[in-house]
Each structure stands twice: as C-alpha cells, then as structure tokens.
Amino acid sequence: MKKLHKPITIIVILAFLFTTLVGATAGVFGFSKAESEQEKLAASTERIDDILYFKETGLNDLSPLPISEDIMNYKEASATKMELQKLIFGTDEEDILSQSLLALSEKEAEELLSQIKTGRELYNQGKYDQALEKYQLAINLAPQIAPLYFERGQVYLSLENTKQALSDFNECIRLDPQLTIVYFMRGKLYAILGEPEKALKDFNLVLQEYPANSEVLLERANVYTTMGQWGRVIDDCTAVIKQDDKNVRARWLRAVAFQYLDRKEQALKDWNEVEKLNGKSLAVLANKGNILFEQGFCCCD
C-alpha cells in the first residue's frame, strides 16, 4: 500500500468522527497497516449494524425481494399460503403463488408462517439467539425458499457471525440469483471483511439494474477509497450529488478524494458544503485548516 500524502494523515485520523456525525460506514478509508484475519474480523463487527437490511431506510428504489422465477399461476391458494406469499415475497396477488409454498401441506404452511412471524418479532426485540432458532425451524420446513436464508443471514450478522451470514447470503443467491438486495448486502459484507474486489463485483451487478441508486453508488465509492481509486470515488460521489446536492456523505467522500489528489480548491468547496449542511465539527475544521495552511492562509474561525 502506498504511503500517505501529508494532508491525508489528518483525514485518516479524523475519519472516525465522520461516521459518528453523519452515519457513514466506519473504516472506510482503509489506510491502516495490514491486519491479521482475526483482527479484521473483530474490527468488522463494529460495522455490522450499518449493513443490516431490516434497519435500512435508504433503498426506496431498490426492490427488497422481487418476485422471481419461483412463482406460478395458482388461483386456489389457501389464506395461509397467500399470507406467506405476501410475507416472504412481498406480493398478495391472488393469481400467483410460489411453487415452494404450493408444495407445502396446510399444516406445514401454518407452522412456517408462525416461525417466520415469531422470528421477525424476536429479531426486532433484539433477541437474536431466539430468532435464529425460529429461522432454523422455518428453513427446515422449507429449505428451498431463498429469502429465508437472506433473513437468517441478517440474524447471523446481528450475532456478529459474519462467516455464517456470508454462507446464508451465498445460499440465497444460489437458490434465486434474481434477488438484487442480497447482492447489495453481500457486497457490503465483503467490504467490511476486506475483500474489495468481491464487493465491487456485487455492487456493479446491482448498479446494472439500478444505475442511479445513491446508496449503492456511495457504498462503491467507499470501496474505491480503500483501493486508492480517487477518480472513481469522485465520479460516484458526483453522480449522487447531481441527484441530491445536500448529501453530506457524498460531499465528504468527494472532499477526501479531491484533497488526496491535491485539488485543494475543489476539496475546500466540498468541506464548506459539509459544514453548511452538517454544522461545524473538529474533522471539517481540521481538514479545511490543513488546506488553508498549505495555501499560506490562517484558519482562525
């Protein structure tokens, strides 16, 4: 990994402050010295809450669980199976039903519905071990239903078990490669596990379908920062800013990229926007001061 420019030393030291101020992902910059696998895993748990799908609010245009090929016409489904259809696949249309659900007996369908509902309730209450048990029972009843592995993967993340979470995401994609949201979450998990190339591959797949999604663009920009690909950081952040010029996270990341490339005036402009949108902070003042110092000015306010 190449050595840092002197302006970046301050940026790296203060990067953690930004995660607190505007909710950006921790450990974005990836400039620290090489860590052992155990240390990486320990550090990754600090970011798990950031990638839990059940807590996401910024993916309004990214369909969570789109209906896949595992759907067929069926007009005589029971009320229980239709409720399951809506609960798992997000649709309550009366003329379609998942083949996986169709194969269940009525008793199995009722049991599956109960396990999923209870599992979600326990998850929302923070009772992750108990929720995991319910999802395990649900998967035992219907091991061919892909979204169940995705949901169980969220539980594993809450339990800081990234290995099992990744395994469940992989199984979900194997069973149904069309579930876009799973690629997004797996990409974020790869990023915190220090596998940027795999993360980029997943984000790029999502962006093929949702090329303007700001959340995915920002996650990809995060990965580019760890790889030192500053031009691409700027490109992705600029695309986000064109959609929302008040996006603090995009302004911040782009300011870092501009500053690293020694484009001081553009960096200073973005830092000023961050300050205007988010208020004064030690991190912003320090970065602005560093630029002004190098330009021969004094930053006194």
N, C-alpha and C positions, 0 to 999 in steps of 0.2 A: 504494500500500500504506500502510495507516495506521501512525502512529508507535507505538512500543512503550511499554507501561507500564514504569515503572522496575523492578518485580520481574522483568520478563521479560528485561531486559538480561542479568542473571546467568544465567538459564535458557538463553538462546541461546548465550552464551559457553561454557557447560559442556555443551551438548547433545552435543558430540562425545565427551565422556568416557563418556556412557551407551552409545554404540554399541560402545565397547571393553569395557565392563563386562558388558553383558547381551546383546550381539549384535543390538541394534536397528538399523534401517536408518539409514545416515548421511544427513545433510542433510534430516532430517525436517521441521524447523521452517520452513525457507524464508523466514527473515526478512531475509536479506541483500539488499543493493541489487541492482537489476536487472543481469543479466549478459548478455554477448553470447552468441549461439548457440554460438560456438566455445568460450567459457568454460564454458557449460552442459554441452557435450558432454565436455569434459575432466573436469569435476567428476563427471559421471555415471559415468565408468569406475571411480571409486573404489567404487561400489556394485554393480558388476556381479556379483561373487561372491555377493552376497546373493540374487540372483534366479535363479541357475542351478538349473533343475529337478533335474538329476542330483544336486545337493548338498542338496536339500530333505529335511527329516525331519519337518516339522510338518503334513503334509497327509494324514494317515492316512485321513480320511473323505472325501477328495476324489479320486474315481477318476481315475487319471492319464490313461488313454486308453480311455474307454468304447467298447464296440462300437457302431458307427454303422450307418447305412443301407447302407453299402458292404459288406454281408455277405449271403450267400445260402446256402441249404441245398446241401450238396455232400458226399457220403459217400465219394467215391473219390479224395480228395486224396492226393498223394504225401507221403512223410515229410518231404521238404524243404519243401514248401509249408506243411505243418502246423507245422513248426518256425518258419517265417517268420511264420505266423499268430500263434503264441504270442509271438514276439519283438517283433513290431510292435504287435499289437492286444491282447496280454495275455490271450489265451484259447487253450486247446488242445482245445476241444470237437471231437469227431470229425465232427459232422454239420454244421458251418458252415465256410465259407471265404470270405474277402474276394473279391469279384468282380475286384478289381485283381490279386490274386495268381493267381486262376484263369486270367486272360488270359496269364500268363507261360508260356513254354516251360520245360521242366525245366532246360535249360541256363541260361536267364536267372534262374530261381529259385535255382539253386545259386550263381550269381555274385552275386545280390543278397544272399543270406544271408551270403556271405563278406565282402562290402563293409560290411554293417551291423555284423557282429561285429567286424571289424577296426577300423572307425571308432570303435566304442564303447571298445574296448581302448585305442586311441591317445588318445582323449579322456581316459580315466581315468588315463593316464600323463602327461597334460599336454602331449601332442604335438598341439597344436590345428591347426597348418597341415596336418599329415599326415592328421589326422582329417577335416578339411574336404575334402580330395581324395577320400577314401573316400565321404563322403556325397554329393559331387557325382556320383561314378560311380553310386551307388545311385539317385539321383534321375534320372539319365539313363536307367537301366534301367526305372524305374517312376515316372514323373513325376506319376502320378495318385494316389499313396499319400500322403495328407495328413500322417501322423505323421513322415514323413521330413523334411519342411520344419520341423516343430517341433524335431526333434533337431538339424538343421543350424543352426537359429536359436540353440540353446544353444552350439554351437561358435563361431558368429559373436560371441556375447556374450563368450565367453572370449578372443576375439581383439580385444575392445573395439570391434567393428564394430557399433554399435547400429543404424545405418541398415539394413544387410543383415539383421540379426536381426529387426527390425520387419517388413521385407519378407517374410521367411520365415514369421513368425507370421501375417501377413495372408493369405498364400497358403494356409497350413494351414487357416485358418478358412474361406476361400473354398471350398476343396475339401470340407471337412467341418465345418459350423457346430456340430456336437454335441460337439466335443472341449473340454470345460469347462476343463481345465487350461490350455489355450492362452490363453483369455481372462484367466485369473488372471495368467499370466506377462506377457502383453501389457500388462495394467493396471499391473503393477509397472514395466515398461519405460517406459510413458507417464509414470508418476510421476517417474522419475528424469530424464526428458527435459523436465520442466517443463510437462507437458500434463495438469493435474489433472482437467479436465472429461472427457477421454477415459479417464483412469484410472478415475474414478468410474463411468463407464458400463460398463466391463468388470467392475469389482468387483461392481456391482449385478446384472449378469447372472448372475454366479457365485452370488451370495447368493440369487437367486431359487430356485436348485436346492439350495443348501446354506446355509440361512439362519443356522445356528448355528456355522458354521466359524470358529473363533477366529483362524486365520491370515489369512483374508480380512477379517474384521472389523477386525483390527489394521492391515492394510495400508490399509483405507479410512480408519481413524482417522488414520493418517499423512498421508493426502492432505488430510483435513479440517483438520489443523493448518496446512498450507501455505496454506489458504484462510481461516484465522481463524474457522472454524466450530466454536467451542469446545463448544457444547452438543452437537453431533453427535459430537465426539470423546468427550465424557463418556458419551453413550449407547452407542457401540460398545464402549468400554472396560469399561463396567459390564456389558454383555452377556457379555463374555469373563470378567470376574471372577466372575460368577454361576456360570460353568462351572468355573472354576479360580481360587480366591481367592489362589493363590500365583503367579499370572502377573505377573512383575516388569515386563515391558514394558507391560502394560495399566495397572498401578498407576502407573508412571512417567508415561505419557502423560496419564492422568487427573489426576495431581497437577499437571502443567503447565497443563492446561486449567482446573482449579479455581483455580490461582494467578493465571492471566491474568484470570479473571472476578472476582478479589478475594474468592473464597470460601476464606479463609485456613484456617479450622479443618478443612475437608474436605481441602484440599491438604496440610496438616500431617499429618493422619491417614494419607494415602497415602504421603507421604515416609517416615513412620515404618515403614510396612509394607515399603516398598522396602528400607530399611536393615535391617530384621529379616530379610528374605528373602535379601538380597544382600550384607550387611555394610556397614560404614561406607565412605563414599567422599567425596572432596572435593566432588563435584557435589551429593550429597544434603545434606551438611552446609551447603554454601553456600546452597542453596535454603531449608532449614529456618531457617538463621540469618537470612536475609532476611525471612522471615515473622515470626520472633520479634522481630527488630529493630523492624519496623513496629508490632508489638503492644506494644513498650516493654519487652520482656524481654531478657535477655542469654543467648546460647547459648554456654556455656563447655565443654561436653563434646564 
